[in-house]
Amino acid sequence: MAYFFDSYAIIELSESSPAYDKYNGFDIITCVLNVGEIYQIILRKKGKEAADEWFKDANFNLLEITPEVITNAVYFRHSNKKNNFSLPDAVGYELSLKHNLKFLTGDRQFENMPNVEFVK
């Protein structure tokens, strides 16, 4: 099985979280919005040098964000307002559906949703 790794999953994997051990060795498929989100988190927590170092070492398969994906993601967010999905999460979820990938996350809003592998 192949997965779309959202930011939560990538961070947990990079921090060697035991819950994500079984995903070591998988190709990390994601999108540029998730890369930006992770860079922002590292920048905020550890500073620019650490964020730049992480970015330099990052090795991801990036899926293209098309206008169709964006509009579907915006509609997904609109249809699920109560869950307060971020745009990167909505885009990632739509990309996972488009490319027949399981959406890998630990974000609570996605628990029990179709096409999601929820790992806390």
KELUMPA-408626 format. One record per residue: residue number from 1; residue in three letters; x, y, z of N, C-alpha, C in turn. Coordinates in steps of 0.02 Angstrom, whole numbers, padded with zeros to 5 digits. Layout:
<rs>
R | numar | kolke | n.u | n.v | n.w | ca.u | ca.v | ca.w | c.u | c.v | c.w
R | NUM | ala | X | Y | Z | X | Y | Z | X | Y | Z
...
</rs>
This chain:
<rs>
R | numar | kolke | n.u | n.v | n.w | ca.u | ca.v | ca.w | c.u | c.v | c.w
R | 1 | met | 00042 | -00059 | 00000 | 00000 | 00000 | 00000 | 00044 | 00062 | 00000
R | 2 | ala | 00021 | 00113 | -00036 | 00056 | 00177 | -00038 | 00015 | 00229 | 00000
R | 3 | tyr | 00050 | 00277 | 00028 | 00018 | 00327 | 00071 | 00034 | 00398 | 00048
R | 4 | phe | -00013 | 00443 | 00062 | 00001 | 00514 | 00060 | 00016 | 00534 | 00132
R | 5 | phe | 00077 | 00557 | 00144 | 00098 | 00577 | 00212 | 00080 | 00650 | 00223
R | 6 | asp | 00036 | 00663 | 00271 | 00022 | 00732 | 00288 | 00078 | 00757 | 00335
R | 7 | ser | 00075 | 00821 | 00351 | 00128 | 00851 | 00393 | 00135 | 00816 | 00459
R | 8 | tyr | 00080 | 00799 | 00490 | 00081 | 00764 | 00555 | 00121 | 00700 | 00549
R | 9 | ala | 00106 | 00660 | 00498 | 00140 | 00596 | 00489 | 00214 | 00605 | 00476
R | 10 | ile | 00232 | 00654 | 00435 | 00303 | 00665 | 00420 | 00341 | 00686 | 00482
R | 11 | ile | 00312 | 00729 | 00522 | 00345 | 00751 | 00584 | 00353 | 00692 | 00632
R | 12 | glu | 00301 | 00653 | 00641 | 00305 | 00595 | 00686 | 00358 | 00546 | 00661
R | 13 | leu | 00362 | 00535 | 00597 | 00412 | 00490 | 00568 | 00482 | 00518 | 00579
R | 14 | ser | 00491 | 00583 | 00568 | 00557 | 00613 | 00576 | 00579 | 00615 | 00649
R | 15 | glu | 00531 | 00614 | 00696 | 00548 | 00614 | 00767 | 00550 | 00543 | 00795
R | 16 | ser | 00550 | 00494 | 00751 | 00555 | 00422 | 00769 | 00500 | 00401 | 00818
R | 17 | ser | 00440 | 00425 | 00807 | 00384 | 00404 | 00849 | 00371 | 00330 | 00839
R | 18 | pro | 00369 | 00291 | 00893 | 00357 | 00218 | 00886 | 00293 | 00201 | 00848
R | 19 | ala | 00243 | 00243 | 00854 | 00179 | 00229 | 00819 | 00188 | 00231 | 00743
R | 20 | tyr | 00241 | 00264 | 00719 | 00252 | 00271 | 00647 | 00310 | 00227 | 00622
R | 21 | asp | 00337 | 00184 | 00665 | 00393 | 00141 | 00645 | 00378 | 00100 | 00583
R | 22 | lys | 00317 | 00075 | 00576 | 00301 | 00031 | 00520 | 00302 | 00068 | 00453
R | 23 | tyr | 00305 | 00135 | 00454 | 00306 | 00173 | 00391 | 00377 | 00193 | 00370
R | 24 | asn | 00427 | 00174 | 00410 | 00497 | 00185 | 00390 | 00510 | 00146 | 00326
R | 25 | gly | 00545 | 00177 | 00280 | 00561 | 00144 | 00217 | 00510 | 00155 | 00162
R | 26 | phe | 00452 | 00183 | 00179 | 00403 | 00199 | 00127 | 00425 | 00262 | 00091
R | 27 | asp | 00408 | 00266 | 00027 | 00417 | 00329 | -00009 | 00370 | 00380 | 00022
R | 28 | ile | 00397 | 00438 | 00039 | 00355 | 00490 | 00068 | 00327 | 00532 | 00012
R | 29 | ile | 00262 | 00521 | 00001 | 00225 | 00557 | -00051 | 00185 | 00611 | -00015
R | 30 | thr | 00194 | 00672 | -00037 | 00160 | 00729 | -00005 | 00153 | 00784 | -00057
R | 31 | cys | 00142 | 00845 | -00035 | 00138 | 00902 | -00081 | 00176 | 00961 | -00052
R | 32 | val | 00187 | 01011 | -00093 | 00227 | 01068 | -00073 | 00196 | 01106 | -00015
R | 33 | leu | 00130 | 01105 | -00008 | 00099 | 01139 | 00050 | 00120 | 01106 | 00115
R | 34 | asn | 00126 | 01040 | 00116 | 00148 | 01006 | 00176 | 00221 | 01022 | 00191
R | 35 | val | 00262 | 01027 | 00139 | 00332 | 01045 | 00149 | 00336 | 01114 | 00182
R | 36 | gly | 00296 | 01161 | 00156 | 00294 | 01228 | 00185 | 00269 | 01229 | 00256
R | 37 | glu | 00219 | 01188 | 00270 | 00191 | 01185 | 00338 | 00243 | 01158 | 00387
R | 38 | ile | 00279 | 01106 | 00367 | 00331 | 01078 | 00411 | 00388 | 01127 | 00420
R | 39 | tyr | 00409 | 01159 | 00366 | 00462 | 01210 | 00371 | 00442 | 01263 | 00422
R | 40 | gln | 00379 | 01285 | 00419 | 00354 | 01337 | 00465 | 00356 | 01312 | 00537
R | 41 | ile | 00337 | 01250 | 00549 | 00338 | 01222 | 00617 | 00409 | 01220 | 00644
R | 42 | ile | 00456 | 01196 | 00604 | 00526 | 01191 | 00625 | 00554 | 01261 | 00636
R | 43 | leu | 00539 | 01307 | 00591 | 00562 | 01377 | 00597 | 00539 | 01407 | 00663
R | 44 | arg | 00476 | 01396 | 00680 | 00447 | 01424 | 00741 | 00479 | 01392 | 00804
R | 45 | lys | 00489 | 01326 | 00802 | 00514 | 01290 | 00861 | 00590 | 01292 | 00869
R | 46 | lys | 00626 | 01289 | 00812 | 00698 | 01280 | 00816 | 00740 | 01332 | 00780
R | 47 | gly | 00708 | 01375 | 00740 | 00744 | 01428 | 00705 | 00759 | 01412 | 00632
R | 48 | lys | 00783 | 01463 | 00598 | 00794 | 01459 | 00525 | 00848 | 01408 | 00506
R | 49 | glu | 00901 | 01405 | 00544 | 00954 | 01358 | 00527 | 00929 | 01286 | 00528
R | 50 | ala | 00892 | 01268 | 00579 | 00864 | 01199 | 00583 | 00814 | 01187 | 00527
R | 51 | ala | 00773 | 01237 | 00512 | 00723 | 01229 | 00458 | 00758 | 01221 | 00390
R | 52 | asp | 00810 | 01261 | 00378 | 00847 | 01255 | 00315 | 00882 | 01188 | 00310
R | 53 | glu | 00910 | 01164 | 00365 | 00943 | 01099 | 00366 | 00893 | 01043 | 00350
R | 54 | trp | 00835 | 01047 | 00382 | 00783 | 00997 | 00368 | 00764 | 00998 | 00294
R | 55 | phe | 00754 | 01058 | 00267 | 00733 | 01064 | 00197 | 00787 | 01037 | 00151
R | 56 | lys | 00849 | 01050 | 00166 | 00905 | 01026 | 00124 | 00906 | 00950 | 00122
R | 57 | asp | 00890 | 00918 | 00178 | 00892 | 00845 | 00182 | 00827 | 00811 | 00162
R | 58 | ala | 00774 | 00849 | 00151 | 00708 | 00821 | 00136 | 00710 | 00785 | 00069
R | 59 | asn | 00679 | 00727 | 00067 | 00676 | 00687 | 00006 | 00605 | 00661 | -00002
R | 60 | phe | 00564 | 00698 | -00038 | 00494 | 00681 | -00046 | 00476 | 00673 | -00119
R | 61 | asn | 00424 | 00634 | -00132 | 00391 | 00633 | -00197 | 00333 | 00682 | -00192
R | 62 | leu | 00338 | 00737 | -00229 | 00288 | 00790 | -00224 | 00236 | 00782 | -00279
R | 63 | leu | 00172 | 00780 | -00259 | 00118 | 00778 | -00307 | 00099 | 00849 | -00327
R | 64 | glu | 00079 | 00856 | -00389 | 00059 | 00922 | -00415 | -00010 | 00942 | -00389
R | 65 | ile | -00015 | 01005 | -00370 | -00079 | 01033 | -00349 | -00109 | 01069 | -00409
R | 66 | thr | -00160 | 01038 | -00438 | -00193 | 01066 | -00496 | -00252 | 01110 | -00475
R | 67 | pro | -00278 | 01151 | -00521 | -00338 | 01190 | -00505 | -00396 | 01145 | -00482
R | 68 | glu | -00404 | 01087 | -00512 | -00457 | 01041 | -00492 | -00448 | 01019 | -00419
R | 69 | val | -00386 | 01004 | -00400 | -00372 | 00983 | -00331 | -00388 | 01040 | -00283
R | 70 | ile | -00367 | 01101 | -00300 | -00381 | 01158 | -00256 | -00456 | 01169 | -00248
R | 71 | thr | -00493 | 01169 | -00303 | -00565 | 01181 | -00297 | -00599 | 01126 | -00258
R | 72 | asn | -00578 | 01063 | -00268 | -00606 | 01008 | -00230 | -00590 | 01015 | -00156
R | 73 | ala | -00529 | 01037 | -00141 | -00508 | 01046 | -00071 | -00548 | 01102 | -00037
R | 74 | val | -00557 | 01156 | -00073 | -00596 | 01211 | -00045 | -00668 | 01189 | -00032
R | 75 | tyr | -00696 | 01152 | -00079 | -00764 | 01126 | -00069 | -00767 | 01077 | -00010
R | 76 | phe | -00717 | 01035 | -00004 | -00712 | 00988 | 00052 | -00712 | 01026 | 00118
R | 77 | arg | -00672 | 01079 | 00123 | -00670 | 01121 | 00184 | -00738 | 01153 | 00197
R | 78 | his | -00768 | 01178 | 00144 | -00833 | 01210 | 00151 | -00886 | 01160 | 00175
R | 79 | ser | -00884 | 01100 | 00148 | -00934 | 01049 | 00165 | -00922 | 01019 | 00235
R | 80 | asn | -00863 | 01030 | 00262 | -00845 | 01002 | 00327 | -00822 | 01057 | 00375
R | 81 | lys | -00858 | 01113 | 00375 | -00838 | 01171 | 00416 | -00828 | 01154 | 00489
R | 82 | lys | -00869 | 01111 | 00515 | -00866 | 01095 | 00587 | -00800 | 01062 | 00606
R | 83 | asn | -00765 | 01032 | 00558 | -00701 | 00999 | 00573 | -00642 | 01046 | 00568
R | 84 | asn | -00652 | 01105 | 00540 | -00599 | 01156 | 00536 | -00534 | 01129 | 00504
R | 85 | phe | -00541 | 01095 | 00447 | -00482 | 01070 | 00411 | -00440 | 01128 | 00385
R | 86 | ser | -00374 | 01121 | 00390 | -00330 | 01171 | 00360 | -00329 | 01159 | 00284
R | 87 | leu | -00308 | 01210 | 00247 | -00303 | 01202 | 00174 | -00251 | 01149 | 00156
R | 88 | pro | -00192 | 01148 | 00187 | -00145 | 01093 | 00171 | -00175 | 01024 | 00184
R | 89 | asp | -00212 | 01016 | 00238 | -00243 | 00951 | 00252 | -00295 | 00933 | 00200
R | 90 | ala | -00336 | 00982 | 00182 | -00388 | 00970 | 00132 | -00358 | 00953 | 00064
R | 91 | val | -00306 | 00989 | 00045 | -00272 | 00975 | -00019 | -00241 | 00905 | -00017
R | 92 | gly | -00207 | 00889 | 00038 | -00177 | 00823 | 00044 | -00228 | 00767 | 00039
R | 93 | tyr | -00285 | 00777 | 00072 | -00338 | 00726 | 00070 | -00364 | 00718 | -00001
R | 94 | glu | -00375 | 00773 | -00035 | -00398 | 00770 | -00105 | -00346 | 00737 | -00150
R | 95 | leu | -00282 | 00752 | -00139 | -00229 | 00720 | -00179 | -00227 | 00645 | -00166
R | 96 | ser | -00238 | 00625 | -00103 | -00238 | 00554 | -00088 | -00294 | 00518 | -00125
R | 97 | leu | -00352 | 00549 | -00129 | -00408 | 00520 | -00166 | -00393 | 00516 | -00241
R | 98 | lys | -00367 | 00571 | -00267 | -00352 | 00575 | -00339 | -00301 | 00522 | -00361
R | 99 | his | -00252 | 00509 | -00318 | -00197 | 00463 | -00336 | -00203 | 00394 | -00304
R | 100 | asn | -00261 | 00379 | -00278 | -00274 | 00313 | -00246 | -00222 | 00295 | -00193
R | 101 | leu | -00209 | 00344 | -00150 | -00164 | 00335 | -00093 | -00204 | 00338 | -00029
R | 102 | lys | -00182 | 00302 | 00021 | -00213 | 00307 | 00087 | -00185 | 00370 | 00120
R | 103 | phe | -00228 | 00411 | 00151 | -00207 | 00473 | 00183 | -00184 | 00456 | 00254
R | 104 | leu | -00119 | 00464 | 00267 | -00089 | 00447 | 00331 | -00083 | 00509 | 00375
R | 105 | thr | -00115 | 00505 | 00434 | -00116 | 00563 | 00478 | -00130 | 00542 | 00550
R | 106 | gly | -00116 | 00588 | 00595 | -00136 | 00581 | 00665 | -00182 | 00638 | 00686
R | 107 | asp | -00201 | 00680 | 00637 | -00247 | 00736 | 00651 | -00316 | 00709 | 00667
R | 108 | arg | -00341 | 00727 | 00726 | -00405 | 00700 | 00751 | -00464 | 00711 | 00705
R | 109 | gln | -00464 | 00767 | 00667 | -00521 | 00780 | 00624 | -00532 | 00725 | 00572
R | 110 | phe | -00478 | 00688 | 00556 | -00483 | 00637 | 00504 | -00499 | 00567 | 00531
R | 111 | glu | -00501 | 00560 | 00597 | -00515 | 00494 | 00626 | -00583 | 00469 | 00602
R | 112 | asn | -00586 | 00407 | 00581 | -00646 | 00373 | 00557 | -00672 | 00398 | 00490
R | 113 | met | -00631 | 00435 | 00453 | -00652 | 00456 | 00386 | -00630 | 00404 | 00335
R | 114 | pro | -00666 | 00399 | 00279 | -00646 | 00352 | 00226 | -00578 | 00370 | 00197
R | 115 | asn | -00541 | 00320 | 00176 | -00476 | 00327 | 00143 | -00423 | 00357 | 00189
R | 116 | val | -00430 | 00349 | 00255 | -00383 | 00377 | 00303 | -00354 | 00321 | 00346
R | 117 | glu | -00288 | 00324 | 00354 | -00256 | 00281 | 00404 | -00236 | 00329 | 00460
R | 118 | phe | -00274 | 00324 | 00514 | -00264 | 00368 | 00572 | -00218 | 00334 | 00622
R | 119 | val | -00162 | 00367 | 00636 | -00114 | 00340 | 00684 | -00097 | 00396 | 00733
R | 120 | lys | -00114 | 00386 | 00796 | -00101 | 00436 | 00847 | -00033 | 00425 | 00877
</rs>
